[in-house]
Structures are given as C-alpha cells and as structure tokens.
Amino acid sequence: MKTTVFAALVLASTLAAGTAVAQPAPFNDAGVTMGHWHLISKDVEANKKLFTSMGGKLFLPGGQPLMMFPGVYINLTLGNEKGEGGSQGSVVNHVGFIVNNVQQRVAQWKAAGVAILPGTNNRLDQAFVETPDGVRIEILEDRSQSIPIRHEHVHFWLVDSEIPKAVAWYAKTFGGTAGFRNDAPVVDLPGGQMRFAKADIRQVPTRGRVLDHIGFDLKDHPAFIRKIEAEGIKLDEPVRKSPTGNVITYITDPWGTRIELIERAPLTQ
C-alpha cells in the first residue's frame, strides 16, 4: 500500500500552528510517540545553522542545543563525546523529513547556504541533505501538507532475513502498526515511520557514531519499562533523571540501534 494516513491523523492537532510551536505527536495506545534523533556533532554551530535554515527552532534546555521540528527533536551534543562516522554504513542509514514542495524548499535552503544533493535519478519530488558530519537526511514531498516541513521517517538497513524480525519487534515493543509503503515494510508510530530496506551485509551499530541513537517519548516511563522488561528486553543502564528533569534510560535493539526511552519534562527555552 502507499504511505498510510496515520501521519495526517496523529499530527493534525499538534502541527496546525506550524513549526515554531510544534510538539511531538500524541501518544499511541502503548504510550509512545516519536521523540528525537541524537547527534554527537563535531561542529555544533554548523549544525545549528543548518537546521535553523531548514525551519527548526532552537531551544537550550540546561544550556544544551536542541532543535525542534514538527514531530521530532534533534539533540546536537552528548556530554563531551564526539561521534565518528556518518549515518551511511550504520544500521540507521538515514532519517527523513517531508515538505510541502521540494523544489521551493530546496531553493530556499540553498539561498541560506544549505548544500543539497539531488533526488535519486534526479527526481524532483526528492532531495537529500547531509549534515556537516555526515548524517544523511532524505527530503520527500507531500503537496497536501499545510506546513513547510515535518519529521517523516527513520530508515533502517538490515540484511534481508532480519527485516521481518525487526518489523515485528518494533511493532510489538512500541505499539506500532506494521504495513507496507511502496511494497517495502514499515512500522507506523505517532510522529514517524520506521522503514526497513535490504542491506547486502550487516551494518554497524549506531552507538558512538554521529547519529548515536534515536529516541521515543513515553507517557508513563515506569509502566513502559515494566512492560518491556517483562518481554525480556534488558536496559543498557539504570533509569535516571537528567539535570533538566527528564526521566531516561536506554536499550539497544537486536540489530544495533541505540534507543533512548524518555519521559520528557516540560521544555523551556
């Protein structure tokens, strides 16, 4: 089937006011919504400029840079760590936004100094952006979209035999809906779609790379942790509260994607 209508339904109330006031999409029945990408930037200022030029809003919770787009936050630092290696070659090959008009957005971003890569086979409804340290971002088009840009997907590259297992794992663990987009398997979650593509060889884990992990926001952190531990999923570290009041822990999926599980404190500038 084509891309499902889930995104329009779950995002309508949160995106209507536009990028500047966007919040994560509403939680699903499992108390989960797409939360963030976490980059370990080598050049934070260059990344801030890039994402601001693309329509992101900068927050500084606890003094740390956080970019906000409809449907996703993008963290730019992780302590004093520096990532090594872009997204290509890792299990999360790239991430994606959807815009209301690719060519208009491309022209706007180019004028602001953003380097743009053409779509596959020069498709006009697709383009790519790479961050200064190698995180690949696919840009796709939805002409019916009422806002300039929103988060759309995380694209995993796995060996063929592992894809059905990953689809089932993400659907069960996070309460997602498994389906297909252009005959390729996906799992729909509020605020984003998990997509799965075939890789010829096993890709490397995300931890320690520039795109170190992805994150899901939780409605009830303790209840969700009890659920996944009962399913046999082990935490990478004990649950803790961050200096900004977020309740967090991490897990790693069976294919090497580091995942933050967070119940977020109210976000302030």
Steps between C-alpha positions, in 0.01 A plus 500: 500500500604862475599699806217472749296795621620454859729801490227741398269366770740500794678820412207719403440652841867554582617634167221738416676799653821443306862424570566763766258348753506136388504224758540124469199316362243360745587174675367172362322238710838371621586850628768557235573775250801571281738712701839592360816437306814546706807622316849520650597802296860589424391849400199604703480851355497369142221258588300771676527716189398212274193401695393860563522564126275197443234637733596363840457692824791510745448430871770487766372278782771483762719702263515216244390567139177329397341556160125453473302408189142376481514140614863484614767659715865493392760501777841620386731407788553207738730601782854543374473218246572548129347264248702314242337405173192621316169319482573304183659170593312482830175319566318837482604593148309829493210693643235700318285810488199568281435847356212660316705578188848357450613743234383806693665379819820408315522850349437658841760286674761550229459875538572454871817307424375142542669251268242288317548165331261406217232236529553147369511512119447877536149459636348844555290387795804380694830647618765425762680710758809389689603657827860628520597176674325258270144433616292443187149649492250410230255771397168386352190686388134514599325783314196471727706583807404833657838571662845532338669202669445220748674183610412192295721194545797307630644259241668182620723291274507132598590173336194353333439216745487743795242743359186304598640453850570873533153595377342269758730627777428869442126441465482297822742703709364845417139424409557581133297390200681282247425557132655582167603812308575451131519124572768552768429413867437778751380551854286807561535687828370843600729763355703270280524186295762230548607379153707193419721441196725212397874530560748261342700466821432562867531869584690634801325608824407864547665560837800729475418620150378851424140371502553324832139409573135565437249561778138438585301716741293309757180599674568282807867405527473250790208316338676473166821373660303233687341395171819459302688331783216248522557440127866420566652831388796603715585860583845626402517706820284569806217750472612847606382860501697752295591850629210640294249267667466242222464136609715288269663168430631321191451171324664363186293318242620156383658656189710766670282810515543684828162631623431753773177463695401832651218655696566863423470785748329815368727662244613854570721734302 
